[in-house]
Amino acid sequence: MDYVNREITAKLIDYTNKFPVVYLTGPRQSGKSTLLKHVLPDYRYVNLEEKDIREFAVDDPRGFLNSLGFCAVIDEAQYAPDLFSYIQSVVDERDKPGMFVLSGSKSFLMMKNISQSLAGRVGILSLLPFSDTELAEAGKLHEDTNEWLFSGHFPRQATWNINPTDFYPNYIKTYVERDVRLEAGVQKIDKFSSFMHICAMNVGSPVNFSAIGDAIGTDARTVSSWINILEESYIAFRLRPYLKNRVKRYSKTPKLYFFDTGLLCSLLDISAAADLQLMKNRGQIFENAVIVGHYKRMYNQGGFPGDSSYFWRDSSASEKEVDLIVEHADHVELYEIKASQTAKGKYADNLHFFERNAGGVKCVNTVIYDGPYNSAMNGTAFINRRSFGGAASE
């Protein structure tokens, strides 16, 4: 498999020159190990999933760290939680940038250890599956929109041309049985599997904990904790509502999206790309793909998209919505996302409505659609999804 250049590379190198510890997280098989081995060839690489190495790290953490030298990558570091306090001691003693790069796919285990032992000493990066730009440069990006949605962006599936109906069910099975059962403490695996399928059915909709719980025979509190697990393991994420009261943004109902549409399509039991064309929720799947493309761009630049990305829904009877709002210090970017191949002026109506009622906040309006051309209409940019995703437009 040929190496595909990753957009996060520059930020990874930058962080190794600024922080003594760099933590690279992301979903399983997003390419973390491949990236680190390629970008940091002079670093000693060890993987704590290997039993003998893990036992060395657990039984003799001082000896383990001393054996690594001054620059080392420790993959799946959460398997030796006591190691973090020893890393802190070494970092504080040597005080040099780029000493350790930690990697792991289990944010719910890693972040606890990092916050306890390495606060102020670590730069955090997240690597998602391939972006459109990365796939386009490698000649692997699907031009057909349905294939683009159905195939997803995981490196192994994309570069080895594995049929999505073979790749994703096995990925989901491995995730449920290994990560969730063994490490997140979920006992009701059958219900958790049903829960993931129901979340997929409600993609792009406000999360109703009680309704999901009723559907699978559990309580809303359990559903909330399970959604946390999906987020912490980079399966899904919540998009919070945009409100002037920042505190309320965290208490009002969010929407749920998935970090990969290939995985989403698999959970929806879609067996072929062509089946998407007539599906009722194709628009929501398309919306998911565009929003996660925005998340990838921000993560690849070292940002935290959850801190500045929102949706908006009018509280009045009109129920107008803006699919994506990206907040900046002096303005907001407003995005309407449409799976249509035809640019229509009415697609910008909700953006203009928000702008008229934004209390003087500067708004930059954009419609992302599936058409072949970029254009402008009534002060609103119409951008084809390939341009927005970073790939060359047709």
N, C-alpha and C positions, 0 to 999 in steps of 0.2 A: 504494500500500500504506500503510494507516494505521500510525502508530507505535504499538508495543506497549511499555508501560512495563516496564522491567527492574528486578528486585529488587536488583541490584547497584549501582544508581544512587547510593544514599546513601553506600555505601562508597567509590565512585569519587570523589565530591565531597569526602568526608572525607580521602582520601589526597592529593588535590591541595592540600589545606590543611596537610598535614603533611610531605610528601616533596617534594624538588626534582624528582624523576623518578618517574613512575608507569608501570609496565609492565603492559599488558592483553594477556593471551594467551587462547588458546582455539582450537577447531577452525575450519577454514575455514567461512564462511557461518554462524557462530553469532551474527552481528549486532554485531560489534565496531565497525566503522566507523560504522554507523547510530547506535549508542549514543553514541559520542564526538561525532559531529556534532550530535546532539540535546542532549546534556547540557552540552557545552562549546562553545556557538556562538561565543563570543568568541575562541576559540583559532584560530590559523592552522593549516589542515589541509593536509598534503602526503602523497602516497602514492608510495613509492619503487618501486612496480611500474611507474610511468610512466617511460619510458626517459629522457626529457630531465631530469626531476627527479633520477632516480637518478644519472645521469652528473654532474650538478652536485654532488651530495652526495659522490660518490666522488672527483671531480677537484679540488674546492675545498671541503673540509669546513668550513674557517673561514668562507669567504664564504657558504656555504650556511646555516650556523647563524646568522650575523649577519643574513641576509635574513629570517629567521623572526620576529625580534623576541623578546619576553620570554615569551610563552606559545604553545606550538606542539604540535600532534599530528603525530607522524611515524609513518605507517602502513607496515607491512612493513619496519621499520627494519633487519632482518637483511641486506638487500641491500647495505648500506654498512657492513660490519663495522668499518672503521677510524674510523667516525664516533663510536663510543662513547667513545674516549679523548678526543676533542675535546669531547664533551658533558660529560665529567668535568671538564675544564678550565674550561668555561663555568660549570658548576654550582658548582665550588669558588670561582670568582671572584665570582659574584653572590650565591650562598647564599640563595636565596629558594624558598619552596614553590611547587609547581605550574608549574615552568618548562617541563618537557617531559613529554608523555605519549607513550610508545612503544607500538606495537601490532604484533602479529605472530602468525601461526598456526603458526610453526615453532619450537617450544620448543627443539628440539635445536640450533638455530643461535643463537637469542637468548640463552639462559641462559648459554652459554659467554662471550659478550661482556659480559653484565651482571655476571657474577661476577668477571671480570677487571678491569673498568673502573668499575663503578657500585655495588660492594658498600657497604652502609651508607647509600646515597643514594637507594635506590629502594624503592617499595612495589609489591608484586606482586599482581595480581588475575587470576583466571581466569573467563572468560565461556563457559559451556556453552550449548547450544541451550535454547529456552524451558523454563521450569519449568511444572508444572501450574498453579500460582497465576497466572503470567503469561498462560497460555492461557485460563484460566477468566475472568480479568478482561477479556480481549479477546473473549470469547464464542467461542473457537476450540477449547476442550477437548472431546475426544470422550468422551461418557458411556459408550458401549459399550467394554468392556475390550479386546476383540480389535482394534477400530479404534484404540484408544489405543496398544496395543502395535505394531500394524502401521504406523501413520502416522508415528510418531516425533515429534520436537519441533523440527526445524530451521525457522528463521523463514520462509525462502522457501517451503518446502513447505507449512507450516501456514497462512500468511497468504494465499498465492496459490492455495490449494487444488489444488496440483499432485498428480496421482496418484503415490503412493509408487513404483509400478512404473516411472514415468518419471523421478522425481527421483533416487532412490538409486543405480540402476545408473550413471547419468551422474556422480553425485558420486563414486562409488567409482572409476570409470574415470579421472576427472580427478585424483583423489588419487594413484592408483597411477602414472599416467604423468608427472604433473607433480612432485608433492612427493617421492615416493620415488625415482623414477629420476633426476631432475635434482639433487636436493638431499640425499638421504640416502645416495647412493652405492650403491644396490642395483642389481646388474646382471641378476640372474635374475628378471625381472619376472613371467614365467609361473609360476615356483615361488612367488614372493611372493604372487601372486593366489590360488594354491591354498592357501598357508599361511593367508591371511585366512579363507578358507572353512572350513578345518579348525578354526581357532580359534573360529569361530562355532558349529560343531557341538559344541564342548566348553565352551560358555559355562557358567559356574557350577561348573565342575569343576576339580580341581587340575591345574596345568599340567605336562604331561609332555613336556619338551623332546625327549627321545630318540624318543618315540612319534610326535610331530609330524614330526620330522626324517625318520624312517623312511618316513612316509606320503608325503612329497614328494621324497624322495631327496636330503636334505642332512643336515648334522650338527647336533647339539644346540647347539653354540656359535653357529652361524648363526641357529638358531631363537631363542635367547636374545637376540641382537642385534636380530632383527626384532621381537620383542615390545617391546623398548626403543623402537623406532621407532614402533610403534602407540601406546605410552604418550606419547611426547614430542610426537606430533602429534594427541593427543586423539581417537584412534580407540577405544582400549581402555585398561583399567587393571587392575592386579593388586590383589587384596584379600589381605592377608597374614594368616597364622594368629595367633591370640591365644595367647601363651605367657607364663608368669611370667618367664622369662628373656628380657628384651627383645632381647638380641643375636640369639638364635635366631629371633626373628620374621622376621629378614631372610635367614635361611639355609634355612628350611623352605619347603616347596612352597606357593606361593600359588594362589588361584583367579583366573580371568580373566573380566572382564566388559567390555561395550561401553558407550561413552558415549551411545549412542542406539539404541533398540530398532528404529526404522525401518530404520536401516542394518544392524542385526543380522538382521532379518527378510529384508532383501534378500540378504545373504550366504548365508542359509539357503534362498534360492530360493523363498520364500513369495510367492505371486502374488495372494493375496486375504486380507483379514482373517478371513473365515469359515473359512479353512483352518487357522487356529490352534487352533480349538476342540478338535479331535481329535488334535493333534500330541503326541507322546510327551514332548517337551521344552518344552511350553507353560509348565509350572511354573517352569523355569529362566529363560525369557524374562520371565515375570512378576516373578520374583525380581530379575532384572537391572534391570527398570524401577524397582522400589522402591528398590534400593540406589543407583542413579544419581540418584534424586530426593533422597536424603540427601546425596549429594555436591554436588548443585546448591545445596541450602540452605547448606551450609558454605562453598562457594566464594563465594556471593553475600554472605556475611557477612565475607568476607576471610580465611576459614580455609583450612586445608590438610587435607582429610579423610583423605588417605593416612597422616597421622601419628597418627591416633586411631581409625581404623576397621579392624575385623578380622572374621574368622570364627573359629569354634572347632570342632575335631573331636576327640572322645575318642580317645585312643591305644589304648584297650583293645579287646577283641573286639566291644564293643557298637556302636562306630562312631557314637555319638550326635553330633549337630551342632547348632550355633547359627549361623544364617545371617548375622547381623550383630551385632557388638559395637561399641559406641561407648564409648570409655574417657574418663572424666573424672577429675579429681584425687581425688575422694572417693567415686566410685561408677562402675558400668558400666551401660549400657543394653543389654539383651538383646532381640533381635528374631528371631522365627520368622516366615517369610514363606510364605504359602500362597495358591495361586490359587483355592482353594475359595470358594464363596459361602456356605458353612455354617460357623458357629463351632462348633468341637468342643473340649472340654476337653483332649483328648489332644494337641492341637497345642502345648500349653504344657509337655509332659512334659520335653523336652530343656532348656528354660529352667530348670525346677525342679531337674533333675539337675545342671546347671552350678552353680546357686545353692547347692545342698547341698555341693558340693565346691569352692567358691570360696575357702575359707579365711578366711571372715569379711568378704569384700568385699561391700559393699552392692550389690544388683542391683535394677534396675527392669525388670520383665518386660512385653513387649508382643508380641502376635501381630498381624501385618498380613495382612489377608485381603481377599477380593473381595466380601464380603457388604455389605448395605446399611446396617447399623447399627453404632454403637460400643457396646460393652458391657464387662462385666468378669466373670471367672470364676476362682474360686480364687486371687485375688490377682494375676491377670494381665489387663491391658487388651487387648481385642480392638478393633482400629482398622481401619475400612475404608480401602482404599488411597487414596481421594479425600481423606480427612481427613489422612492421613499425607503426601500429596503437596502439601498446602497448599490444595487446592480445597475448596469447600463440599461437605459430605456430603449424600447424598440424604435 
